[in-house]
């Protein structure tokens, strides 16, 4: 994705969509977002997120 940039939950800059999806799992484990939100964000980015293991796969 061209021009994609964000700051993850640890305060680091990233341009990787996979890093963003992994960050959703960190936020879920920390209790900051619910599982449905984490999975929906992953799906919007074209990934599948396993909440139990943190594994991400490209759709």
CHARMM internal coordinates of N, CA and C (Angstrom, degrees):
IC EDIT
DIST 1 N 1 CA 1.4478
DIST 1 CA 1 C 1.5246
ANGL 1 N 1 CA 1 C 107.56
DIST 1 C 2 N 1.2592
ANGL 1 CA 1 C 2 N 117.64
DIHE 1 N 1 CA 1 C 2 N 121.22
DIST 2 N 2 CA 1.4512
ANGL 1 C 2 N 2 CA 123.22
DIHE 1 CA 1 C 2 N 2 CA -175.25
DIST 2 CA 2 C 1.5326
ANGL 2 N 2 CA 2 C 110.17
DIHE 1 C 2 N 2 CA 2 C -77.94
DIST 2 C 3 N 1.3280
ANGL 2 CA 2 C 3 N 117.22
DIHE 2 N 2 CA 2 C 3 N 130.62
DIST 3 N 3 CA 1.4469
ANGL 2 C 3 N 3 CA 121.47
DIHE 2 CA 2 C 3 N 3 CA 177.08
DIST 3 CA 3 C 1.5146
ANGL 3 N 3 CA 3 C 114.87
DIHE 2 C 3 N 3 CA 3 C 81.29
DIST 3 C 4 N 1.3102
ANGL 3 CA 3 C 4 N 118.27
DIHE 3 N 3 CA 3 C 4 N 9.45
DIST 4 N 4 CA 1.4574
ANGL 3 C 4 N 4 CA 121.96
DIHE 3 CA 3 C 4 N 4 CA -179.12
DIST 4 CA 4 C 1.5205
ANGL 4 N 4 CA 4 C 109.48
DIHE 3 C 4 N 4 CA 4 C -81.95
DIST 4 C 5 N 1.3249
ANGL 4 CA 4 C 5 N 117.64
DIHE 4 N 4 CA 4 C 5 N 126.77
DIST 5 N 5 CA 1.4554
ANGL 4 C 5 N 5 CA 122.21
DIHE 4 CA 4 C 5 N 5 CA -179.37
DIST 5 CA 5 C 1.5221
ANGL 5 N 5 CA 5 C 108.94
DIHE 4 C 5 N 5 CA 5 C -153.22
DIST 5 C 6 N 1.3101
ANGL 5 CA 5 C 6 N 117.72
DIHE 5 N 5 CA 5 C 6 N 138.75
DIST 6 N 6 CA 1.4524
ANGL 5 C 6 N 6 CA 121.59
DIHE 5 CA 5 C 6 N 6 CA 177.33
DIST 6 CA 6 C 1.5223
ANGL 6 N 6 CA 6 C 109.46
DIHE 5 C 6 N 6 CA 6 C -154.33
DIST 6 C 7 N 1.3270
ANGL 6 CA 6 C 7 N 115.59
DIHE 6 N 6 CA 6 C 7 N 166.43
DIST 7 N 7 CA 1.4552
ANGL 6 C 7 N 7 CA 122.12
DIHE 6 CA 6 C 7 N 7 CA 174.76
DIST 7 CA 7 C 1.5114
ANGL 7 N 7 CA 7 C 106.83
DIHE 6 C 7 N 7 CA 7 C -107.56
DIST 7 C 8 N 1.3488
ANGL 7 CA 7 C 8 N 117.41
DIHE 7 N 7 CA 7 C 8 N 122.45
DIST 8 N 8 CA 1.4621
ANGL 7 C 8 N 8 CA 119.91
DIHE 7 CA 7 C 8 N 8 CA -176.03
DIST 8 CA 8 C 1.5228
ANGL 8 N 8 CA 8 C 112.03
DIHE 7 C 8 N 8 CA 8 C -78.15
DIST 8 C 9 N 1.3279
ANGL 8 CA 8 C 9 N 117.01
DIHE 8 N 8 CA 8 C 9 N 179.17
DIST 9 N 9 CA 1.4624
ANGL 8 C 9 N 9 CA 122.14
DIHE 8 CA 8 C 9 N 9 CA -175.11
DIST 9 CA 9 C 1.5196
ANGL 9 N 9 CA 9 C 112.77
DIHE 8 C 9 N 9 CA 9 C -66.31
DIST 9 C 10 N 1.3164
ANGL 9 CA 9 C 10 N 117.76
DIHE 9 N 9 CA 9 C 10 N -14.79
DIST 10 N 10 CA 1.4676
ANGL 9 C 10 N 10 CA 121.44
DIHE 9 CA 9 C 10 N 10 CA 176.96
DIST 10 CA 10 C 1.5288
ANGL 10 N 10 CA 10 C 111.31
DIHE 9 C 10 N 10 CA 10 C -94.92
DIST 10 C 11 N 1.3334
ANGL 10 CA 10 C 11 N 117.21
DIHE 10 N 10 CA 10 C 11 N 0.81
DIST 11 N 11 CA 1.4486
ANGL 10 C 11 N 11 CA 121.67
DIHE 10 CA 10 C 11 N 11 CA 178.03
DIST 11 CA 11 C 1.5113
ANGL 11 N 11 CA 11 C 115.01
DIHE 10 C 11 N 11 CA 11 C 87.29
DIST 11 C 12 N 1.3291
ANGL 11 CA 11 C 12 N 117.93
DIHE 11 N 11 CA 11 C 12 N 12.01
DIST 12 N 12 CA 1.4595
ANGL 11 C 12 N 12 CA 121.68
DIHE 11 CA 11 C 12 N 12 CA -178.69
DIST 12 CA 12 C 1.5251
ANGL 12 N 12 CA 12 C 110.48
DIHE 11 C 12 N 12 CA 12 C -97.42
DIST 12 C 13 N 1.3282
ANGL 12 CA 12 C 13 N 115.93
DIHE 12 N 12 CA 12 C 13 N 143.54
DIST 13 N 13 CA 1.4653
ANGL 12 C 13 N 13 CA 121.41
DIHE 12 CA 12 C 13 N 13 CA 175.96
DIST 13 CA 13 C 1.5277
ANGL 13 N 13 CA 13 C 109.51
DIHE 12 C 13 N 13 CA 13 C -78.67
DIST 13 C 14 N 1.3177
ANGL 13 CA 13 C 14 N 116.76
DIHE 13 N 13 CA 13 C 14 N 142.16
DIST 14 N 14 CA 1.4582
ANGL 13 C 14 N 14 CA 120.69
DIHE 13 CA 13 C 14 N 14 CA 178.71
DIST 14 CA 14 C 1.5190
ANGL 14 N 14 CA 14 C 109.79
DIHE 13 C 14 N 14 CA 14 C -149.53
DIST 14 C 15 N 1.3178
ANGL 14 CA 14 C 15 N 115.60
DIHE 14 N 14 CA 14 C 15 N 152.30
DIST 15 N 15 CA 1.4581
ANGL 14 C 15 N 15 CA 121.20
DIHE 14 CA 14 C 15 N 15 CA 173.53
DIST 15 CA 15 C 1.5268
ANGL 15 N 15 CA 15 C 110.86
DIHE 14 C 15 N 15 CA 15 C -120.41
DIST 15 C 16 N 1.3283
ANGL 15 CA 15 C 16 N 117.41
DIHE 15 N 15 CA 15 C 16 N 6.38
DIST 16 N 16 CA 1.4583
ANGL 15 C 16 N 16 CA 121.76
DIHE 15 CA 15 C 16 N 16 CA -177.72
DIST 16 CA 16 C 1.5269
ANGL 16 N 16 CA 16 C 111.16
DIHE 15 C 16 N 16 CA 16 C -91.36
DIST 16 C 17 N 1.3190
ANGL 16 CA 16 C 17 N 115.63
DIHE 16 N 16 CA 16 C 17 N 127.51
DIST 17 N 17 CA 1.4630
ANGL 16 C 17 N 17 CA 120.12
DIHE 16 CA 16 C 17 N 17 CA 177.69
DIST 17 CA 17 C 1.5290
ANGL 17 N 17 CA 17 C 109.77
DIHE 16 C 17 N 17 CA 17 C -66.07
DIST 17 C 18 N 1.3242
ANGL 17 CA 17 C 18 N 118.05
DIHE 17 N 17 CA 17 C 18 N -37.45
DIST 18 N 18 CA 1.4644
ANGL 17 C 18 N 18 CA 121.21
DIHE 17 CA 17 C 18 N 18 CA 178.16
DIST 18 CA 18 C 1.5284
ANGL 18 N 18 CA 18 C 110.74
DIHE 17 C 18 N 18 CA 18 C -62.56
DIST 18 C 19 N 1.3267
ANGL 18 CA 18 C 19 N 118.43
DIHE 18 N 18 CA 18 C 19 N -36.75
DIST 19 N 19 CA 1.4642
ANGL 18 C 19 N 19 CA 121.55
DIHE 18 CA 18 C 19 N 19 CA 175.79
DIST 19 CA 19 C 1.5257
ANGL 19 N 19 CA 19 C 110.66
DIHE 18 C 19 N 19 CA 19 C -63.66
DIST 19 C 20 N 1.3227
ANGL 19 CA 19 C 20 N 116.45
DIHE 19 N 19 CA 19 C 20 N -39.29
DIST 20 N 20 CA 1.4626
ANGL 19 C 20 N 20 CA 121.07
DIHE 19 CA 19 C 20 N 20 CA 177.87
DIST 20 CA 20 C 1.5296
ANGL 20 N 20 CA 20 C 110.46
DIHE 19 C 20 N 20 CA 20 C -61.76
DIST 20 C 21 N 1.3292
ANGL 20 CA 20 C 21 N 116.43
DIHE 20 N 20 CA 20 C 21 N -44.64
DIST 21 N 21 CA 1.4580
ANGL 20 C 21 N 21 CA 120.64
DIHE 20 CA 20 C 21 N 21 CA -179.90
DIST 21 CA 21 C 1.5355
ANGL 21 N 21 CA 21 C 110.17
DIHE 20 C 21 N 21 CA 21 C -65.26
DIST 21 C 22 N 1.3238
ANGL 21 CA 21 C 22 N 117.36
DIHE 21 N 21 CA 21 C 22 N -41.96
DIST 22 N 22 CA 1.4651
ANGL 21 C 22 N 22 CA 120.86
DIHE 21 CA 21 C 22 N 22 CA 176.90
DIST 22 CA 22 C 1.5264
ANGL 22 N 22 CA 22 C 110.50
DIHE 21 C 22 N 22 CA 22 C -62.17
DIST 22 C 23 N 1.3184
ANGL 22 CA 22 C 23 N 117.39
DIHE 22 N 22 CA 22 C 23 N -35.36
DIST 23 N 23 CA 1.4559
ANGL 22 C 23 N 23 CA 121.69
DIHE 22 CA 22 C 23 N 23 CA 178.12
DIST 23 CA 23 C 1.5289
ANGL 23 N 23 CA 23 C 110.57
DIHE 22 C 23 N 23 CA 23 C -65.35
DIST 23 C 24 N 1.3236
ANGL 23 CA 23 C 24 N 117.38
DIHE 23 N 23 CA 23 C 24 N -33.52
DIST 24 N 24 CA 1.4637
ANGL 23 C 24 N 24 CA 120.27
DIHE 23 CA 23 C 24 N 24 CA 176.35
DIST 24 CA 24 C 1.5266
ANGL 24 N 24 CA 24 C 110.22
DIHE 23 C 24 N 24 CA 24 C -60.81
DIST 24 C 25 N 1.3269
ANGL 24 CA 24 C 25 N 116.95
DIHE 24 N 24 CA 24 C 25 N -38.24
DIST 25 N 25 CA 1.4595
ANGL 24 C 25 N 25 CA 120.70
DIHE 24 CA 24 C 25 N 25 CA 178.07
DIST 25 CA 25 C 1.5308
ANGL 25 N 25 CA 25 C 110.50
DIHE 24 C 25 N 25 CA 25 C -66.38
DIST 25 C 26 N 1.3249
ANGL 25 CA 25 C 26 N 117.37
DIHE 25 N 25 CA 25 C 26 N -41.24
DIST 26 N 26 CA 1.4730
ANGL 25 C 26 N 26 CA 120.34
DIHE 25 CA 25 C 26 N 26 CA 176.97
DIST 26 CA 26 C 1.5269
ANGL 26 N 26 CA 26 C 111.13
DIHE 25 C 26 N 26 CA 26 C -60.73
DIST 26 C 27 N 1.3214
ANGL 26 CA 26 C 27 N 116.94
DIHE 26 N 26 CA 26 C 27 N -42.88
DIST 27 N 27 CA 1.4574
ANGL 26 C 27 N 27 CA 120.88
DIHE 26 CA 26 C 27 N 27 CA 178.75
DIST 27 CA 27 C 1.5258
ANGL 27 N 27 CA 27 C 111.29
DIHE 26 C 27 N 27 CA 27 C -64.70
DIST 27 C 28 N 1.3240
ANGL 27 CA 27 C 28 N 116.82
DIHE 27 N 27 CA 27 C 28 N -38.93
DIST 28 N 28 CA 1.4617
ANGL 27 C 28 N 28 CA 121.23
DIHE 27 CA 27 C 28 N 28 CA 177.39
DIST 28 CA 28 C 1.5329
ANGL 28 N 28 CA 28 C 110.26
DIHE 27 C 28 N 28 CA 28 C -63.27
DIST 28 C 29 N 1.3284
ANGL 28 CA 28 C 29 N 117.22
DIHE 28 N 28 CA 28 C 29 N -48.05
DIST 29 N 29 CA 1.4685
ANGL 28 C 29 N 29 CA 121.20
DIHE 28 CA 28 C 29 N 29 CA -179.75
DIST 29 CA 29 C 1.5278
ANGL 29 N 29 CA 29 C 111.36
DIHE 28 C 29 N 29 CA 29 C -62.43
DIST 29 C 30 N 1.3296
ANGL 29 CA 29 C 30 N 117.74
DIHE 29 N 29 CA 29 C 30 N -31.92
DIST 30 N 30 CA 1.4631
ANGL 29 C 30 N 30 CA 121.94
DIHE 29 CA 29 C 30 N 30 CA 179.24
DIST 30 CA 30 C 1.5317
ANGL 30 N 30 CA 30 C 111.97
DIHE 29 C 30 N 30 CA 30 C -79.68
DIST 30 C 31 N 1.3369
ANGL 30 CA 30 C 31 N 116.80
DIHE 30 N 30 CA 30 C 31 N -7.37
DIST 31 N 31 CA 1.4578
ANGL 30 C 31 N 31 CA 121.19
DIHE 30 CA 30 C 31 N 31 CA 178.74
DIST 31 CA 31 C 1.5205
ANGL 31 N 31 CA 31 C 113.90
DIHE 30 C 31 N 31 CA 31 C 81.83
DIST 31 C 32 N 1.3276
ANGL 31 CA 31 C 32 N 117.49
DIHE 31 N 31 CA 31 C 32 N 13.42
DIST 32 N 32 CA 1.4609
ANGL 31 C 32 N 32 CA 120.58
DIHE 31 CA 31 C 32 N 32 CA -178.74
DIST 32 CA 32 C 1.5267
ANGL 32 N 32 CA 32 C 112.91
DIHE 31 C 32 N 32 CA 32 C -82.85
DIST 32 C 33 N 1.3397
ANGL 32 CA 32 C 33 N 116.90
DIHE 32 N 32 CA 32 C 33 N -25.58
DIST 33 N 33 CA 1.4600
ANGL 32 C 33 N 33 CA 121.30
DIHE 32 CA 32 C 33 N 33 CA 174.87
DIST 33 CA 33 C 1.5256
ANGL 33 N 33 CA 33 C 108.06
DIHE 32 C 33 N 33 CA 33 C -135.79
DIST 33 C 34 N 1.3260
ANGL 33 CA 33 C 34 N 116.21
DIHE 33 N 33 CA 33 C 34 N 159.74
DIST 34 N 34 CA 1.4624
ANGL 33 C 34 N 34 CA 118.67
DIHE 33 CA 33 C 34 N 34 CA 178.37
DIST 34 CA 34 C 1.5288
ANGL 34 N 34 CA 34 C 110.74
DIHE 33 C 34 N 34 CA 34 C -88.07
DIST 34 C 35 N 1.3154
ANGL 34 CA 34 C 35 N 115.69
DIHE 34 N 34 CA 34 C 35 N 168.33
DIST 35 N 35 CA 1.4578
ANGL 34 C 35 N 35 CA 121.32
DIHE 34 CA 34 C 35 N 35 CA -176.32
DIST 35 CA 35 C 1.5110
ANGL 35 N 35 CA 35 C 113.64
DIHE 34 C 35 N 35 CA 35 C -62.51
DIST 35 C 36 N 1.3320
ANGL 35 CA 35 C 36 N 116.39
DIHE 35 N 35 CA 35 C 36 N -36.84
DIST 36 N 36 CA 1.4608
ANGL 35 C 36 N 36 CA 120.08
DIHE 35 CA 35 C 36 N 36 CA -179.88
DIST 36 CA 36 C 1.5198
ANGL 36 N 36 CA 36 C 110.56
DIHE 35 C 36 N 36 CA 36 C -63.54
DIST 36 C 37 N 1.3250
ANGL 36 CA 36 C 37 N 116.61
DIHE 36 N 36 CA 36 C 37 N -43.31
DIST 37 N 37 CA 1.4657
ANGL 36 C 37 N 37 CA 120.44
DIHE 36 CA 36 C 37 N 37 CA 179.44
DIST 37 CA 37 C 1.5230
ANGL 37 N 37 CA 37 C 111.07
DIHE 36 C 37 N 37 CA 37 C -63.67
DIST 37 C 38 N 1.3206
ANGL 37 CA 37 C 38 N 116.96
DIHE 37 N 37 CA 37 C 38 N -42.53
DIST 38 N 38 CA 1.4601
ANGL 37 C 38 N 38 CA 121.18
DIHE 37 CA 37 C 38 N 38 CA -179.93
DIST 38 CA 38 C 1.5250
ANGL 38 N 38 CA 38 C 110.62
DIHE 37 C 38 N 38 CA 38 C -61.56
DIST 38 C 39 N 1.3347
ANGL 38 CA 38 C 39 N 116.19
DIHE 38 N 38 CA 38 C 39 N -44.62
DIST 39 N 39 CA 1.4635
ANGL 38 C 39 N 39 CA 120.16
DIHE 38 CA 38 C 39 N 39 CA -179.31
DIST 39 CA 39 C 1.5286
ANGL 39 N 39 CA 39 C 111.56
DIHE 38 C 39 N 39 CA 39 C -68.16
DIST 39 C 40 N 1.3350
ANGL 39 CA 39 C 40 N 117.50
DIHE 39 N 39 CA 39 C 40 N -37.09
DIST 40 N 40 CA 1.4538
ANGL 39 C 40 N 40 CA 120.82
DIHE 39 CA 39 C 40 N 40 CA 179.17
DIST 40 CA 40 C 1.5274
ANGL 40 N 40 CA 40 C 110.95
DIHE 39 C 40 N 40 CA 40 C -66.35
DIST 40 C 41 N 1.3237
ANGL 40 CA 40 C 41 N 117.14
DIHE 40 N 40 CA 40 C 41 N -42.33
DIST 41 N 41 CA 1.4626
ANGL 40 C 41 N 41 CA 120.33
DIHE 40 CA 40 C 41 N 41 CA 178.12
DIST 41 CA 41 C 1.5336
ANGL 41 N 41 CA 41 C 110.53
DIHE 40 C 41 N 41 CA 41 C -61.81
DIST 41 C 42 N 1.3272
ANGL 41 CA 41 C 42 N 115.95
DIHE 41 N 41 CA 41 C 42 N -42.20
DIST 42 N 42 CA 1.4659
ANGL 41 C 42 N 42 CA 120.10
DIHE 41 CA 41 C 42 N 42 CA 178.13
DIST 42 CA 42 C 1.5280
ANGL 42 N 42 CA 42 C 110.47
DIHE 41 C 42 N 42 CA 42 C -61.70
DIST 42 C 43 N 1.3225
ANGL 42 CA 42 C 43 N 116.58
DIHE 42 N 42 CA 42 C 43 N -44.59
DIST 43 N 43 CA 1.4637
ANGL 42 C 43 N 43 CA 121.06
DIHE 42 CA 42 C 43 N 43 CA -179.14
DIST 43 CA 43 C 1.5335
ANGL 43 N 43 CA 43 C 111.19
DIHE 42 C 43 N 43 CA 43 C -63.39
DIST 43 C 44 N 1.3305
ANGL 43 CA 43 C 44 N 117.11
DIHE 43 N 43 CA 43 C 44 N -38.52
DIST 44 N 44 CA 1.4632
ANGL 43 C 44 N 44 CA 120.03
DIHE 43 CA 43 C 44 N 44 CA 178.50
DIST 44 CA 44 C 1.5215
ANGL 44 N 44 CA 44 C 111.79
DIHE 43 C 44 N 44 CA 44 C -62.49
DIST 44 C 45 N 1.3179
ANGL 44 CA 44 C 45 N 116.34
DIHE 44 N 44 CA 44 C 45 N -29.39
DIST 45 N 45 CA 1.4629
ANGL 44 C 45 N 45 CA 121.22
DIHE 44 CA 44 C 45 N 45 CA -179.95
DIST 45 CA 45 C 1.5238
ANGL 45 N 45 CA 45 C 112.39
DIHE 44 C 45 N 45 CA 45 C -90.90
DIST 45 C 46 N 1.3491
ANGL 45 CA 45 C 46 N 116.71
DIHE 45 N 45 CA 45 C 46 N -0.22
DIST 46 N 46 CA 1.4601
ANGL 45 C 46 N 46 CA 120.52
DIHE 45 CA 45 C 46 N 46 CA 176.66
DIST 46 CA 46 C 1.5196
ANGL 46 N 46 CA 46 C 113.98
DIHE 45 C 46 N 46 CA 46 C 89.01
DIST 46 C 47 N 1.3213
ANGL 46 CA 46 C 47 N 117.22
DIHE 46 N 46 CA 46 C 47 N 22.56
DIST 47 N 47 CA 1.4630
ANGL 46 C 47 N 47 CA 121.90
DIHE 46 CA 46 C 47 N 47 CA -179.70
DIST 47 CA 47 C 1.5197
ANGL 47 N 47 CA 47 C 110.44
DIHE 46 C 47 N 47 CA 47 C -124.03
DIST 47 C 48 N 1.3098
ANGL 47 CA 47 C 48 N 115.55
DIHE 47 N 47 CA 47 C 48 N 160.62
DIST 48 N 48 CA 1.4602
ANGL 47 C 48 N 48 CA 122.76
DIHE 47 CA 47 C 48 N 48 CA 172.22
DIST 48 CA 48 C 1.5227
ANGL 48 N 48 CA 48 C 106.55
DIHE 47 C 48 N 48 CA 48 C -112.28
DIST 48 C 49 N 1.3394
ANGL 48 CA 48 C 49 N 117.29
DIHE 48 N 48 CA 48 C 49 N 132.49
DIST 49 N 49 CA 1.4501
ANGL 48 C 49 N 49 CA 122.90
DIHE 48 CA 48 C 49 N 49 CA -177.57
DIST 49 CA 49 C 1.5186
ANGL 49 N 49 CA 49 C 109.97
DIHE 48 C 49 N 49 CA 49 C -115.18
DIST 49 C 50 N 1.3319
ANGL 49 CA 49 C 50 N 116.39
DIHE 49 N 49 CA 49 C 50 N 125.33
DIST 50 N 50 CA 1.4576
ANGL 49 C 50 N 50 CA 122.26
DIHE 49 CA 49 C 50 N 50 CA 174.61
DIST 50 CA 50 C 1.5265
ANGL 50 N 50 CA 50 C 106.64
DIHE 49 C 50 N 50 CA 50 C -92.10
DIST 50 C 51 N 1.3273
ANGL 50 CA 50 C 51 N 116.98
DIHE 50 N 50 CA 50 C 51 N 111.84
DIST 51 N 51 CA 1.4592
ANGL 50 C 51 N 51 CA 120.54
DIHE 50 CA 50 C 51 N 51 CA -175.49
DIST 51 CA 51 C 1.5258
ANGL 51 N 51 CA 51 C 113.02
DIHE 50 C 51 N 51 CA 51 C -68.58
DIST 51 C 52 N 1.3014
ANGL 51 CA 51 C 52 N 117.20
DIHE 51 N 51 CA 51 C 52 N -30.30
DIST 52 N 52 CA 1.4678
ANGL 51 C 52 N 52 CA 119.80
DIHE 51 CA 51 C 52 N 52 CA -178.55
DIST 52 CA 52 C 1.5368
ANGL 52 N 52 CA 52 C 112.05
DIHE 51 C 52 N 52 CA 52 C -71.31
DIST 52 C 53 N 1.3333
ANGL 52 CA 52 C 53 N 115.73
DIHE 52 N 52 CA 52 C 53 N -43.52
DIST 53 N 53 CA 1.4727
ANGL 52 C 53 N 53 CA 119.55
DIHE 52 CA 52 C 53 N 53 CA -174.92
DIST 53 CA 53 C 1.5311
ANGL 53 N 53 CA 53 C 113.77
DIHE 52 C 53 N 53 CA 53 C -102.92
DIST 53 C 54 N 1.3273
ANGL 53 CA 53 C 54 N 116.98
DIHE 53 N 53 CA 53 C 54 N -19.00
DIST 54 N 54 CA 1.4655
ANGL 53 C 54 N 54 CA 120.35
DIHE 53 CA 53 C 54 N 54 CA -175.58
DIST 54 CA 54 C 1.5176
ANGL 54 N 54 CA 54 C 113.41
DIHE 53 C 54 N 54 CA 54 C 82.93
DIST 54 C 55 N 1.3308
ANGL 54 CA 54 C 55 N 117.10
DIHE 54 N 54 CA 54 C 55 N 3.45
DIST 55 N 55 CA 1.4655
ANGL 54 C 55 N 55 CA 121.02
DIHE 54 CA 54 C 55 N 55 CA -179.22
DIST 55 CA 55 C 1.5279
ANGL 55 N 55 CA 55 C 109.93
DIHE 54 C 55 N 55 CA 55 C -69.35
DIST 55 C 56 N 1.3225
ANGL 55 CA 55 C 56 N 115.23
DIHE 55 N 55 CA 55 C 56 N 138.66
DIST 56 N 56 CA 1.4683
ANGL 55 C 56 N 56 CA 119.95
DIHE 55 CA 55 C 56 N 56 CA 175.69
DIST 56 CA 56 C 1.5212
ANGL 56 N 56 CA 56 C 108.57
DIHE 55 C 56 N 56 CA 56 C -121.03
DIST 56 C 57 N 1.3221
ANGL 56 CA 56 C 57 N 114.75
DIHE 56 N 56 CA 56 C 57 N 141.25
DIST 57 N 57 CA 1.4662
ANGL 56 C 57 N 57 CA 120.31
DIHE 56 CA 56 C 57 N 57 CA 177.98
DIST 57 CA 57 C 1.5135
ANGL 57 N 57 CA 57 C 108.43
DIHE 56 C 57 N 57 CA 57 C -133.94
DIST 57 C 58 N 1.3111
ANGL 57 CA 57 C 58 N 115.89
DIHE 57 N 57 CA 57 C 58 N 145.50
DIST 58 N 58 CA 1.4659
ANGL 57 C 58 N 58 CA 121.52
DIHE 57 CA 57 C 58 N 58 CA 178.05
DIST 58 CA 58 C 1.5126
ANGL 58 N 58 CA 58 C 108.15
DIHE 57 C 58 N 58 CA 58 C -73.90
DIST 58 C 59 N 1.3102
ANGL 58 CA 58 C 59 N 116.39
DIHE 58 N 58 CA 58 C 59 N 136.82
DIST 59 N 59 CA 1.4737
ANGL 58 C 59 N 59 CA 121.03
DIHE 58 CA 58 C 59 N 59 CA 179.79
DIST 59 CA 59 C 1.5084
ANGL 59 N 59 CA 59 C 110.48
DIHE 58 C 59 N 59 CA 59 C -79.68
END
COOR INIT
IC SEED 1 N 1 CA 1 C
IC BUILD
